[in-house]
Amino acid sequence: MLKIFCPKCRKSSYSSDVESFKSCPHCGFVFSGKHGSDRRREPRVERQIPFDFSYQDRNFMASTTDLSERGVGIEVYGEVSIEEGDILTLTIEDTTIRAKIMWVEKLPNKARAGLEKLN
């Protein structure tokens, strides 16, 4: 466990993962110990929507983790080598989304990524 300090209220809390964005248990401010404050201007809605993910001529199972007006978080299952800066076209439910990968967290047998929607 790591002790991290909230950049807003300056109170400490403990986390096993400093990279992901979590809210402060004291004031509710969303930040990560590694990246600082969450820079999204609109709220995220946590929602798991399964979808098929095609990347470099391979198909993977995937799911959204959260949605916002200008972004989407995804989790892709399997050994996938997605990279920051790649442009993707995703079909989630009945919606096609074109998005740029802003960050990637590679985990055993899956990857998480934050995407910025493109117009």
Sine and cosine of phi, psi and omega as CSV:
sin_phi,cos_phi,sin_psi,cos_psi,sin_omega,cos_omega
0.00,0.00,0.63,-0.78,0.00,-1.00
-0.91,-0.41,0.65,-0.76,0.06,-1.00
-1.00,0.00,0.84,-0.54,0.03,-1.00
-0.81,-0.58,0.44,-0.90,-0.04,-1.00
-0.93,-0.37,0.70,-0.71,0.04,-1.00
-0.94,0.34,0.77,-0.64,0.01,-1.00
-0.94,0.35,-0.26,0.97,-0.02,-1.00
-1.00,-0.06,-0.85,0.53,-0.07,-1.00
-1.00,-0.10,-0.18,0.98,0.04,-1.00
0.92,0.39,0.18,0.98,0.06,-1.00
-0.99,0.11,0.43,-0.90,-0.05,-1.00
-0.99,-0.12,0.44,-0.90,0.13,-0.99
-0.54,-0.84,0.06,-1.00,-0.04,-1.00
-0.87,-0.49,0.57,-0.82,0.00,-1.00
-0.53,-0.85,0.53,-0.85,0.10,-1.00
-1.00,0.00,-0.18,0.98,-0.07,-1.00
-0.69,-0.73,0.95,-0.33,-0.03,-1.00
-0.99,0.13,-0.22,0.97,-0.11,-0.99
-0.99,0.12,-0.60,0.80,-0.10,-0.99
-0.98,0.19,0.43,-0.90,-0.01,-1.00
-0.99,0.13,0.84,-0.55,0.02,-1.00
-0.71,-0.70,0.37,-0.93,0.02,-1.00
-1.00,0.01,0.55,-0.84,0.03,-1.00
-0.90,0.43,0.75,-0.67,0.00,-1.00
-0.94,0.35,-0.24,0.97,-0.03,-1.00
-1.00,-0.05,-0.74,0.67,-0.10,-1.00
-0.88,-0.48,-0.18,0.98,0.03,-1.00
1.00,0.05,-0.02,1.00,0.00,-1.00
-0.91,0.42,0.69,-0.72,-0.06,-1.00
-1.00,-0.09,0.83,-0.56,-0.01,-1.00
-0.35,-0.94,0.17,-0.99,0.17,-0.99
-0.81,-0.59,0.46,-0.89,0.01,-1.00
-0.92,0.39,-0.44,0.90,-0.02,-1.00
-1.00,-0.04,-0.68,0.73,-0.14,-0.99
-0.99,-0.16,-0.17,0.98,0.00,-1.00
1.00,0.07,-0.52,-0.85,-0.07,-1.00
-0.92,0.38,0.54,-0.84,0.12,-0.99
-0.95,0.31,0.82,-0.57,-0.09,-1.00
-1.00,-0.01,0.02,1.00,0.02,-1.00
-0.93,0.37,0.64,-0.77,-0.01,-1.00
-1.00,-0.02,-0.30,0.96,-0.01,-1.00
-0.89,-0.45,0.38,-0.92,-0.05,-1.00
-0.94,0.34,0.48,-0.88,0.11,-0.99
-1.00,-0.07,0.60,-0.80,0.09,-1.00
-0.92,-0.40,0.90,-0.43,0.03,-1.00
-0.94,0.35,0.83,-0.55,-0.02,-1.00
-0.38,-0.92,0.82,-0.57,0.04,-1.00
-0.99,-0.12,0.93,-0.36,0.05,-1.00
-0.85,-0.52,0.93,-0.37,0.02,-1.00
-0.93,0.36,0.57,-0.82,0.07,-1.00
-0.40,-0.92,0.32,-0.95,0.06,-1.00
-1.00,0.08,0.72,-0.69,-0.06,-1.00
-0.89,-0.46,0.88,-0.48,0.05,-1.00
-0.96,-0.29,0.76,-0.65,-0.03,-1.00
-0.48,-0.88,0.81,-0.59,0.00,-1.00
0.75,0.66,0.80,0.60,0.06,-1.00
0.88,0.48,0.40,0.92,0.09,-1.00
-0.80,-0.60,0.50,-0.87,0.02,-1.00
-0.93,-0.36,0.66,-0.75,-0.02,-1.00
-0.72,-0.70,0.43,-0.90,0.19,-0.98
-0.99,0.11,0.60,-0.80,-0.01,-1.00
-0.54,-0.84,0.17,-0.99,0.04,-1.00
-0.47,-0.88,0.55,-0.83,0.15,-0.99
-0.96,0.29,0.43,-0.90,0.12,-0.99
-0.93,-0.37,-0.57,0.82,0.06,-1.00
-0.37,-0.93,0.37,-0.93,-0.01,-1.00
-0.75,-0.66,0.55,-0.84,0.15,-0.99
-0.59,-0.81,0.08,-1.00,-0.03,-1.00
-0.87,0.49,-0.61,0.79,-0.09,-1.00
-0.92,-0.39,0.10,0.99,-0.03,-1.00
-0.44,-0.90,0.16,-0.99,0.05,-1.00
-0.51,-0.86,0.67,-0.74,0.12,-0.99
-0.99,-0.16,0.66,-0.75,0.01,-1.00
-0.75,-0.67,0.38,-0.92,0.13,-0.99
-0.78,-0.62,0.82,-0.57,-0.04,-1.00
-0.92,-0.39,0.78,-0.63,-0.08,-1.00
-0.99,-0.11,0.70,-0.71,-0.02,-1.00
0.93,-0.38,-0.01,-1.00,0.01,-1.00
-1.00,0.07,1.00,0.00,-0.03,-1.00
-0.90,-0.45,0.64,-0.77,-0.05,-1.00
-0.93,-0.37,0.85,0.52,0.05,-1.00
-0.95,0.30,0.50,-0.87,-0.09,-1.00
-0.78,-0.62,0.53,-0.85,0.10,-1.00
-0.85,0.53,0.64,-0.77,0.04,-1.00
1.00,-0.08,-0.32,0.95,0.03,-1.00
-0.91,0.42,0.56,-0.83,0.07,-1.00
-0.98,-0.22,0.78,-0.63,-0.05,-1.00
-0.86,-0.52,0.45,-0.89,0.20,-0.98
-0.87,-0.48,0.90,-0.43,-0.04,-1.00
-0.93,-0.38,0.59,-0.81,0.15,-0.99
-0.91,-0.40,0.94,-0.35,-0.01,-1.00
-0.88,-0.47,0.89,-0.46,-0.17,-0.99
0.82,0.58,-0.85,-0.53,-0.02,-1.00
-0.97,-0.22,0.29,0.96,-0.08,-1.00
-0.90,-0.43,0.72,-0.69,0.10,-1.00
-0.99,-0.16,0.79,-0.61,-0.04,-1.00
-0.84,-0.54,0.78,-0.62,0.13,-0.99
-0.98,-0.22,0.81,-0.59,-0.13,-0.99
-0.52,-0.85,0.40,-0.92,0.04,-1.00
-0.96,-0.27,0.70,-0.71,0.04,-1.00
-0.97,0.26,0.86,-0.50,-0.03,-1.00
-0.99,-0.11,-0.54,0.84,0.05,-1.00
-0.44,-0.90,0.43,-0.90,0.01,-1.00
-0.70,-0.71,0.69,-0.72,0.13,-0.99
-0.87,-0.49,0.93,-0.36,-0.03,-1.00
-1.00,-0.01,0.80,-0.60,-0.01,-1.00
-0.82,-0.57,0.22,-0.98,0.05,-1.00
-0.86,0.50,0.86,-0.51,0.07,-1.00
0.89,0.45,0.35,0.94,0.14,-0.99
-0.21,-0.98,0.19,-0.98,0.06,-1.00
-0.63,-0.78,0.59,-0.81,0.12,-0.99
-0.94,-0.35,0.54,-0.84,0.01,-1.00
-0.52,-0.85,0.50,-0.87,0.12,-0.99
-0.95,-0.31,0.79,-0.61,-0.07,-1.00
-0.88,-0.47,0.61,-0.79,0.11,-0.99
-0.97,-0.24,0.82,-0.57,0.01,-1.00
-0.92,0.39,0.64,-0.77,0.05,-1.00
-0.95,-0.32,0.48,-0.88,0.01,-1.00
-0.99,0.16,0.00,0.00,0.00,0.00
